[in-house]
């Protein structure tokens, strides 16, 4: 319903379908610590190294056992969340966190307090949790402040309920950078509990928690956008947030983890199949990962329409080249789906496809674009396809030709767009690179791709490739490339800026006359 695939396009209907599932997923995250699934983006430098091997896990466990409190706390946290190669185990988490807590590690004591609050691997006891939270806040741990706020909010057998103290500790946790503290502080502002009600401040702190990946914050903020509470009513933003919450449900998480495991084992075809199933459900990371697998020569021989791999009359490519070209045909579509949801890598790759002439395009791009524009404005293709009374007659018909009385006029059916090989299209690649370079960076993984798009734009303006040569614009884009990815490789940028400087000096020299 959100995209109008096979059903009427309706944001409100999409929201109604998402909201109940999102509510259930949010409740699961609020009630405990479910198995975390990291959204690994294949093809992004460094992301494939997040998961440790069994030998690396064993090494860290041995270091923790030797008495290193920091390592013990880190190992315990990873067992608690089930991330980076550590299978979720509350018992092992409690063991390692206790080792670190015995050495007065603030973060470990805060996590132990959470485990006693929720009864994860230990007997549930708010009184024991309270003692750990107090010890943790003595070291100004933000997570401990949030736990202490939770205790004061609910009260225990030894500690009376105190909403003012709950607000104080949630506030300290939020300003300390803890996402749970931000969410709880926002909830107090939303309901006016322990503090004057403020929908605007609630929306602010929910947004801060959302930026740190907090799932219940995403759901609450979506409901606020859907109803215009504390913010402008915006169905599109609400549906985007609800979709994000739904994608963290168990159905998606299990299949996503299975796909990562298959890819790590080298079973590319099995991984591609699982990514494709999630991609069909609209999962953006799965769409990008499916495109990456298919772009990397494809997992298996892929069926390809005749004439789309090579131009008519050209020599047939070898098997490897044909397989790579076939993979790109299917990868392109998933890059497009992912780019529609704001993926910088996918948008950049589509720019590369247009620049080098990879993939396919619609024959009669104007017609295809008109159909897309009509779908965006809510005009049906069928209605738009009917000629108006003032429209010019179709070729081969008489302007005043009429059929016999009682019969309907017969109109020529417009030809449907067909797929043909995409030739290099510098204007389209320029538009794709501009869109990528203009994206707001919402994650560290995006920086290299936004920077790379800026560099490509600089190169095209520098040498007048597909655009009028403009050295000032080239310098601006090269500089933005360095700014967007400070930790990236800057040698090409420095080289191009130096070349621009030399060219400027040469242009300023007096002529031979």
VEXDREN-2710 file (C-alpha; in Angstrom, 1 decimal):
% VEXDREN-2710
k/r/px/py/pz
1/UNK/0.0/0.0/0.0
2/UNK/2.9/2.4/0.7
3/UNK/4.3/2.0/-2.8
4/UNK/1.1/1.1/-4.6
5/UNK/2.2/-2.4/-5.7
6/UNK/-0.9/-4.2/-6.9
7/UNK/-3.1/-2.2/-4.5
8/UNK/-4.2/1.4/-4.3
9/UNK/-1.4/3.6/-3.0
10/UNK/-2.3/4.8/0.5
11/UNK/0.0/5.9/3.3
12/UNK/-2.8/5.7/5.9
13/UNK/-3.7/2.1/5.0
14/UNK/0.0/1.2/5.1
15/UNK/0.2/2.8/8.6
16/UNK/-2.8/0.8/9.8
17/UNK/-1.2/-2.5/8.6
18/UNK/2.2/-1.7/10.2
19/UNK/1.1/-0.2/13.5
20/UNK/-0.2/-3.3/15.3
21/UNK/2.9/-5.4/14.4
22/UNK/5.2/-2.5/15.4
23/UNK/3.4/-2.3/18.7
24/UNK/4.1/-5.9/19.5
25/UNK/7.7/-5.7/18.5
26/UNK/8.1/-2.6/20.6
27/UNK/6.7/-4.4/23.6
28/UNK/9.2/-7.2/23.2
29/UNK/12.1/-4.7/23.3
30/UNK/10.6/-2.9/26.2
31/UNK/10.2/-6.1/28.3
32/UNK/13.7/-7.4/27.9
33/UNK/16.8/-7.8/25.7
34/UNK/16.0/-9.9/22.7
35/UNK/18.7/-11.4/20.5
36/UNK/20.3/-8.5/18.6
37/UNK/20.8/-8.8/14.9
38/UNK/23.3/-6.4/13.4
39/UNK/22.4/-4.9/10.1
40/UNK/25.5/-5.9/8.2
41/UNK/25.8/-4.2/4.8
42/UNK/27.8/-6.3/2.4
43/UNK/30.3/-4.3/0.4
44/UNK/30.8/-1.7/3.1
45/UNK/34.4/-1.6/4.2
46/UNK/34.9/-3.1/7.6
47/UNK/31.4/-4.4/8.2
48/UNK/32.2/-7.9/7.4
49/UNK/34.7/-8.0/10.2
50/UNK/32.3/-7.3/13.0
51/UNK/31.6/-10.9/13.8
52/UNK/34.4/-12.7/15.6
53/UNK/35.5/-16.2/14.9
54/UNK/35.3/-18.9/17.5
55/UNK/39.0/-18.7/18.2
56/UNK/38.8/-14.9/18.7
57/UNK/35.8/-15.4/21.1
58/UNK/37.8/-18.0/23.1
59/UNK/40.8/-15.6/23.3
60/UNK/38.7/-12.8/24.7
61/UNK/37.1/-15.1/27.2
62/UNK/40.5/-16.3/28.4
63/UNK/41.7/-12.6/28.8
64/UNK/38.5/-11.9/30.8
65/UNK/39.2/-14.9/33.0
66/UNK/42.7/-13.7/33.7
67/UNK/41.2/-10.7/35.7
68/UNK/40.9/-7.9/33.2
69/UNK/37.8/-6.0/34.3
70/UNK/37.3/-4.0/31.1
71/UNK/37.5/-7.2/28.9
72/UNK/35.2/-9.1/31.3
73/UNK/32.6/-6.3/31.1
74/UNK/32.9/-6.2/27.3
75/UNK/32.5/-10.0/27.0
76/UNK/29.6/-10.0/29.4
77/UNK/27.8/-7.3/27.4
78/UNK/28.2/-9.2/24.2
79/UNK/26.9/-12.4/25.7
80/UNK/23.9/-10.4/27.1
81/UNK/23.1/-8.9/23.7
82/UNK/24.3/-11.8/21.5
83/UNK/26.4/-9.7/19.2
84/UNK/29.8/-9.9/17.3
85/UNK/30.0/-13.6/17.3
86/UNK/28.9/-14.2/20.9
87/UNK/25.8/-16.4/21.1
88/UNK/23.3/-14.9/23.5
89/UNK/23.7/-16.5/27.0
90/UNK/22.4/-14.8/30.1
91/UNK/24.2/-17.2/32.4
92/UNK/27.6/-16.5/30.8
93/UNK/26.8/-12.8/30.7
94/UNK/26.0/-12.8/34.4
95/UNK/29.3/-14.7/35.1
96/UNK/31.5/-12.2/33.3
97/UNK/29.7/-9.1/34.4
98/UNK/30.0/-10.3/38.0
99/UNK/33.8/-10.7/37.5
100/UNK/34.0/-7.1/36.4
101/UNK/31.6/-5.8/39.0
102/UNK/33.7/-7.4/41.8
103/UNK/36.5/-5.0/40.6
104/UNK/34.1/-2.0/40.8
105/UNK/33.5/-1.6/37.0
106/UNK/30.6/0.9/36.7
107/UNK/29.2/-0.4/33.4
108/UNK/29.2/-4.0/34.5
109/UNK/27.3/-3.1/37.7
110/UNK/24.7/-1.2/35.7
111/UNK/24.2/-4.2/33.3
112/UNK/23.9/-6.6/36.3
113/UNK/21.3/-4.3/37.7
114/UNK/19.3/-4.6/34.5
115/UNK/19.6/-8.4/34.6
116/UNK/18.2/-8.4/38.2
117/UNK/15.5/-6.0/37.2
118/UNK/14.3/-8.2/34.3
119/UNK/15.2/-11.6/35.8
120/UNK/17.6/-12.4/32.9
121/UNK/19.7/-15.4/33.9
122/UNK/19.3/-14.5/37.6
123/UNK/16.5/-14.4/40.1
124/UNK/14.4/-11.2/39.7
125/UNK/15.0/-8.8/42.5
126/UNK/14.6/-5.0/42.4
127/UNK/16.3/-4.6/45.7
128/UNK/19.5/-6.3/44.5
129/UNK/19.2/-4.3/41.3
130/UNK/18.9/-1.1/43.3
131/UNK/22.2/-1.8/45.1
132/UNK/24.0/-2.3/41.8
133/UNK/22.5/0.9/40.3
134/UNK/23.5/2.9/43.3
135/UNK/27.1/1.6/43.1
136/UNK/27.1/2.3/39.3
137/UNK/25.9/5.9/39.6
138/UNK/28.6/6.6/42.2
139/UNK/30.9/6.3/39.1
140/UNK/28.5/8.6/37.0
141/UNK/27.5/5.7/34.7
142/UNK/24.7/6.9/32.4
143/UNK/23.2/3.4/32.3
144/UNK/23.2/3.2/36.1
145/UNK/21.4/6.5/36.3
146/UNK/18.7/5.1/34.0
147/UNK/18.3/2.0/36.2
148/UNK/18.1/4.1/39.3
149/UNK/15.4/6.2/37.7
150/UNK/13.5/3.0/36.9
151/UNK/13.7/1.9/40.5
152/UNK/12.5/5.3/41.8
153/UNK/9.7/5.4/39.2
154/UNK/8.2/2.0/40.3
155/UNK/9.4/1.7/43.9
156/UNK/10.5/-1.4/45.8
157/UNK/10.0/-3.0/49.2
158/UNK/13.0/-1.0/50.5
159/UNK/12.7/2.1/48.4
160/UNK/9.6/4.3/48.1
161/UNK/8.3/5.6/44.8
162/UNK/9.7/9.1/44.1
163/UNK/8.9/10.7/40.7
164/UNK/11.1/13.7/41.2
165/UNK/14.1/11.5/41.8
166/UNK/13.1/9.4/38.9
167/UNK/13.1/12.5/36.7
168/UNK/16.5/13.6/38.0
169/UNK/18.1/10.2/37.2
170/UNK/16.5/9.9/33.8
171/UNK/17.7/13.4/33.0
172/UNK/21.2/12.6/34.1
173/UNK/21.1/9.4/32.0
174/UNK/19.8/11.2/28.9
175/UNK/22.5/13.9/29.1
176/UNK/25.0/11.1/29.6
177/UNK/24.1/9.8/26.2
178/UNK/22.1/6.7/27.2
179/UNK/19.3/5.9/24.8
180/UNK/17.1/4.2/27.4
181/UNK/17.4/7.3/29.6
182/UNK/16.4/9.5/26.7
183/UNK/13.4/7.3/26.0
184/UNK/12.3/7.3/29.7
185/UNK/12.8/11.1/30.0
186/UNK/10.7/11.6/26.9
187/UNK/8.0/9.4/28.3
188/UNK/7.8/11.6/31.5
189/UNK/7.5/14.7/29.3
190/UNK/4.9/13.1/27.2
191/UNK/2.6/12.1/30.1
192/UNK/3.5/15.0/32.4
193/UNK/4.7/12.6/35.1
194/UNK/7.0/14.1/37.7
195/UNK/7.5/17.2/35.4
196/UNK/5.4/19.6/33.5
197/UNK/4.0/18.1/30.3
198/UNK/5.7/19.1/27.1
199/UNK/5.0/17.3/23.8
200/UNK/7.8/19.2/22.1
201/UNK/10.5/18.1/24.6
202/UNK/9.1/14.6/24.4
203/UNK/9.5/14.6/20.6
204/UNK/13.0/16.0/21.0
205/UNK/14.2/13.2/23.4
206/UNK/12.4/10.4/21.4
207/UNK/14.3/11.6/18.3
208/UNK/17.6/11.6/20.2
209/UNK/16.9/8.0/21.3
210/UNK/15.9/7.1/17.8
211/UNK/19.2/8.3/16.5
212/UNK/20.8/5.7/18.8
213/UNK/18.7/2.9/17.4
214/UNK/16.1/2.7/20.2
215/UNK/13.2/0.6/18.9
216/UNK/10.4/1.6/21.4
217/UNK/11.4/5.3/20.7
218/UNK/10.9/4.7/17.0
219/UNK/7.4/3.3/17.6
220/UNK/6.3/6.1/20.0
221/UNK/7.7/8.8/17.7
222/UNK/5.8/7.2/14.7
223/UNK/2.5/7.3/16.6
224/UNK/3.2/11.0/17.5
225/UNK/3.9/11.8/13.8
226/UNK/0.8/9.8/12.8
227/UNK/-1.4/11.9/15.1
228/UNK/0.4/15.2/15.1
229/UNK/1.4/15.1/18.8
230/UNK/4.3/17.4/19.5
231/UNK/5.2/17.6/15.8
232/UNK/3.6/18.2/12.4
233/UNK/1.4/15.3/11.3
234/UNK/3.4/13.4/8.7
235/UNK/2.1/10.0/7.6
236/UNK/5.2/9.3/5.4
237/UNK/7.6/9.7/8.4
238/UNK/5.3/7.7/10.6
239/UNK/5.2/4.8/8.2
240/UNK/8.9/4.8/7.7
241/UNK/9.4/4.6/11.4
242/UNK/6.8/1.9/11.8
243/UNK/8.4/-0.1/9.0
244/UNK/11.7/0.2/10.7
245/UNK/10.3/-1.2/14.0
246/UNK/8.6/-4.1/12.2
247/UNK/11.8/-5.1/10.5
248/UNK/13.3/-5.7/14.0
249/UNK/10.7/-8.4/14.7
250/UNK/11.6/-12.1/15.2
251/UNK/10.4/-13.1/11.7
252/UNK/12.9/-10.8/10.0
253/UNK/15.7/-11.2/12.5
254/UNK/15.8/-15.0/12.2
255/UNK/16.0/-14.9/8.4
256/UNK/18.5/-12.1/8.4
257/UNK/20.8/-13.9/10.8
258/UNK/20.5/-17.0/8.7
259/UNK/21.4/-15.1/5.5
260/UNK/24.5/-13.7/7.2
261/UNK/25.5/-17.1/8.4
262/UNK/25.2/-18.6/4.9
263/UNK/27.2/-15.8/3.4
264/UNK/29.9/-16.1/6.0
265/UNK/30.1/-19.9/5.2
266/UNK/30.6/-19.1/1.5
267/UNK/27.1/-20.4/0.5
268/UNK/26.4/-17.5/-1.7
269/UNK/23.4/-18.9/-3.5
270/UNK/21.6/-19.8/-0.2
271/UNK/22.4/-16.3/1.2
272/UNK/21.2/-14.6/-2.0
273/UNK/17.9/-16.5/-1.8
274/UNK/17.3/-15.5/1.8
275/UNK/18.2/-11.8/1.1
276/UNK/15.9/-11.9/-1.9
277/UNK/12.9/-13.1/0.2
278/UNK/13.5/-10.3/2.7
279/UNK/14.0/-7.8/-0.2
280/UNK/10.6/-8.7/-1.6
281/UNK/9.2/-7.8/1.8
282/UNK/10.7/-4.3/1.5
283/UNK/13.7/-4.7/3.8
284/UNK/16.2/-2.1/2.7
285/UNK/19.4/-3.7/4.0
286/UNK/18.4/-7.0/2.4
287/UNK/17.7/-5.3/-0.9
288/UNK/21.1/-3.7/-0.8
289/UNK/22.8/-7.0/0.2
290/UNK/20.9/-9.0/-2.5
291/UNK/22.1/-6.4/-5.1
292/UNK/25.7/-6.7/-3.8
293/UNK/25.6/-10.5/-4.1
294/UNK/24.1/-10.4/-7.6
295/UNK/26.5/-7.6/-8.7
296/UNK/29.4/-9.7/-7.7
297/UNK/28.9/-12.1/-10.6
298/UNK/25.7/-13.6/-9.2
299/UNK/25.3/-16.8/-7.1
300/UNK/24.3/-19.1/-9.9
301/UNK/23.5/-19.1/-13.6
302/UNK/20.7/-16.5/-14.0
303/UNK/18.1/-16.4/-16.8
304/UNK/18.6/-13.4/-19.0
305/UNK/16.3/-12.0/-21.8
306/UNK/18.0/-12.3/-25.1
307/UNK/19.6/-9.2/-26.5
308/UNK/20.1/-7.5/-23.1
309/UNK/23.7/-8.8/-22.5
310/UNK/25.3/-7.6/-25.7
311/UNK/24.2/-5.4/-28.6
312/UNK/22.7/-7.1/-31.6
313/UNK/25.3/-8.5/-33.9
314/UNK/28.1/-8.2/-31.3
315/UNK/30.3/-11.2/-30.5
316/UNK/29.0/-13.3/-27.6
317/UNK/30.9/-12.7/-24.3
318/UNK/32.6/-15.6/-22.5
319/UNK/30.7/-17.4/-19.8
320/UNK/32.2/-15.3/-16.9
321/UNK/31.4/-12.0/-18.6
322/UNK/27.9/-13.2/-19.5
323/UNK/27.3/-14.3/-15.9
324/UNK/28.5/-10.9/-14.6
325/UNK/26.2/-9.0/-17.0
326/UNK/23.3/-11.2/-16.1
327/UNK/23.9/-10.5/-12.4
328/UNK/23.9/-6.8/-13.0
329/UNK/20.5/-7.0/-14.6
330/UNK/19.0/-8.3/-11.4
331/UNK/21.3/-6.3/-9.1
332/UNK/20.1/-3.0/-10.7
333/UNK/16.5/-3.5/-9.7
334/UNK/17.4/-4.2/-6.1
335/UNK/19.8/-1.2/-6.1
336/UNK/16.8/0.9/-7.3
337/UNK/14.5/-0.5/-4.5
338/UNK/17.2/0.2/-1.9
339/UNK/17.9/3.7/-3.2
340/UNK/14.2/4.5/-3.0
341/UNK/14.6/4.0/0.8
342/UNK/17.6/6.3/1.0
343/UNK/20.6/3.9/0.7
344/UNK/23.7/6.0/-0.3
345/UNK/25.6/3.0/-1.5
346/UNK/22.8/1.9/-3.8
347/UNK/22.3/5.4/-5.2
348/UNK/26.0/5.6/-5.9
349/UNK/26.1/2.3/-7.7
350/UNK/23.2/3.3/-9.9
351/UNK/25.3/6.4/-10.8
352/UNK/28.1/4.0/-11.8
353/UNK/25.7/1.9/-13.8
354/UNK/24.6/4.9/-15.8
355/UNK/28.2/6.2/-16.2
356/UNK/29.6/2.9/-17.6
357/UNK/26.4/1.8/-19.4
358/UNK/25.7/-1.3/-17.2
359/UNK/22.2/-2.8/-16.7
360/UNK/19.1/-1.9/-18.6
361/UNK/16.7/1.0/-19.2
362/UNK/13.2/1.5/-20.5
363/UNK/13.0/2.3/-24.2
364/UNK/11.0/5.5/-24.3
365/UNK/12.2/6.9/-21.0
366/UNK/9.8/9.9/-21.3
367/UNK/6.8/7.5/-21.3
368/UNK/8.2/5.6/-18.3
369/UNK/8.9/8.8/-16.4
370/UNK/5.4/10.1/-17.2
371/UNK/4.0/6.9/-15.7
372/UNK/6.1/7.3/-12.6
373/UNK/5.1/10.9/-12.2
374/UNK/1.4/10.1/-12.6
375/UNK/1.7/7.3/-9.9
376/UNK/3.3/9.8/-7.6
377/UNK/0.5/12.4/-8.0
378/UNK/-2.2/9.8/-7.6
379/UNK/-3.4/9.8/-11.3
380/UNK/-4.2/6.4/-12.5
381/UNK/-2.3/5.2/-15.6
382/UNK/-5.6/4.0/-17.1
383/UNK/-7.2/7.4/-16.8
384/UNK/-4.1/9.2/-18.0
385/UNK/-3.9/6.9/-21.0
386/UNK/-7.3/7.9/-22.3
387/UNK/-7.1/10.8/-24.8
388/UNK/-9.0/13.9/-24.0
389/UNK/-11.6/15.4/-26.4
390/UNK/-9.0/18.0/-27.4
391/UNK/-6.2/15.6/-27.9
392/UNK/-4.7/15.1/-31.4
393/UNK/-5.9/12.1/-33.3
394/UNK/-3.8/9.0/-33.5
395/UNK/-1.7/8.5/-36.6
396/UNK/-3.6/6.8/-39.4
397/UNK/-7.1/8.0/-38.3
398/UNK/-9.3/10.8/-39.5
399/UNK/-9.9/13.7/-37.1
400/UNK/-13.7/13.6/-37.7
401/UNK/-14.0/9.9/-38.3
402/UNK/-16.9/8.5/-36.4
403/UNK/-18.2/4.9/-36.1
404/UNK/-21.7/3.8/-36.7
405/UNK/-24.3/5.1/-34.3
406/UNK/-24.4/3.2/-31.1
407/UNK/-20.8/2.0/-31.3
408/UNK/-17.8/3.2/-29.2
409/UNK/-14.7/4.9/-30.8
410/UNK/-11.7/2.6/-31.0
411/UNK/-8.5/4.2/-29.7
412/UNK/-5.0/3.0/-30.5
413/UNK/-3.4/1.3/-27.6
414/UNK/0.0/3.0/-26.7
415/UNK/3.0/0.7/-26.8
416/UNK/4.3/-0.4/-23.4
417/UNK/7.8/0.5/-22.5
418/UNK/10.3/-2.3/-23.2
419/UNK/13.7/-3.0/-21.6
420/UNK/16.8/-2.4/-23.6
421/UNK/20.5/-2.4/-22.8
422/UNK/21.5/0.8/-21.0
423/UNK/24.1/2.9/-22.9
424/UNK/26.4/5.3/-21.0
425/UNK/24.2/8.2/-19.8
426/UNK/26.3/10.9/-18.3
427/UNK/23.4/13.2/-17.4
428/UNK/21.7/10.4/-15.5
429/UNK/24.9/9.5/-13.7
430/UNK/25.4/13.2/-12.8
431/UNK/21.9/13.3/-11.3
432/UNK/22.5/10.1/-9.3
433/UNK/25.8/11.4/-7.9
434/UNK/24.2/14.7/-7.0
435/UNK/21.5/12.9/-5.1
436/UNK/24.0/10.8/-3.2
437/UNK/26.3/13.7/-2.4
438/UNK/23.3/15.7/-1.0
439/UNK/22.1/12.9/1.4
440/UNK/22.1/13.6/5.1
441/UNK/24.6/11.2/6.8
442/UNK/22.6/9.2/9.4
443/UNK/25.3/6.5/10.0
444/UNK/29.0/6.2/9.8
445/UNK/28.7/3.6/7.1
446/UNK/27.3/6.3/4.7
447/UNK/30.3/8.7/4.9
448/UNK/32.5/6.9/2.3
449/UNK/29.7/6.8/-0.3
450/UNK/28.6/10.3/0.1
451/UNK/32.2/11.4/-0.1
452/UNK/32.8/9.2/-3.2
453/UNK/29.8/10.8/-4.9
454/UNK/31.2/14.2/-4.2
455/UNK/34.6/13.2/-5.7
456/UNK/32.9/11.9/-8.8
457/UNK/31.0/15.2/-9.2
458/UNK/34.3/17.0/-8.8
459/UNK/35.9/14.9/-11.5
460/UNK/33.1/15.5/-13.9
461/UNK/33.1/19.2/-13.4
462/UNK/36.9/19.3/-13.5
463/UNK/37.2/17.7/-16.9
464/UNK/33.8/18.7/-18.3
465/UNK/32.5/15.1/-18.5
466/UNK/28.8/15.3/-19.2
467/UNK/28.6/18.8/-17.9
468/UNK/30.1/22.2/-18.7
469/UNK/33.6/22.5/-17.2
470/UNK/33.6/24.5/-14.0
471/UNK/36.8/24.5/-11.9
472/UNK/35.1/26.3/-9.0
473/UNK/32.4/23.7/-8.7
474/UNK/35.1/20.9/-9.0
475/UNK/37.1/22.4/-6.1
476/UNK/34.0/22.7/-4.0
477/UNK/33.0/19.0/-4.6
478/UNK/36.6/17.8/-4.0
479/UNK/36.7/19.7/-0.7
480/UNK/33.3/18.3/0.4
481/UNK/34.7/14.8/-0.3
482/UNK/37.4/15.3/2.2
483/UNK/35.0/16.9/4.7
484/UNK/32.4/14.1/4.5
485/UNK/34.9/11.3/5.2
486/UNK/37.7/12.6/7.4
487/UNK/39.1/9.1/8.1
488/UNK/39.1/8.1/4.4
489/UNK/41.8/8.0/1.8
490/UNK/42.5/11.6/0.9
491/UNK/45.4/11.2/-1.6
492/UNK/43.2/11.4/-4.7
493/UNK/41.5/14.6/-3.4
494/UNK/44.9/16.2/-2.6
495/UNK/46.2/15.3/-6.0
496/UNK/43.1/16.7/-7.8
497/UNK/43.2/19.9/-5.8
498/UNK/46.9/20.3/-6.6
499/UNK/46.2/19.7/-10.3
500/UNK/43.5/22.4/-10.1
501/UNK/45.9/24.8/-8.5
502/UNK/48.5/24.1/-11.3
503/UNK/46.0/24.6/-14.0
504/UNK/44.9/27.9/-12.4
505/UNK/48.5/29.1/-12.4
506/UNK/49.0/28.1/-16.0
507/UNK/45.8/29.8/-17.0
508/UNK/46.9/33.0/-15.3
509/UNK/50.2/33.2/-17.2
510/UNK/50.4/35.9/-19.9
511/UNK/49.9/34.7/-23.5
512/UNK/52.8/34.4/-26.0
513/UNK/51.6/37.6/-27.6
END
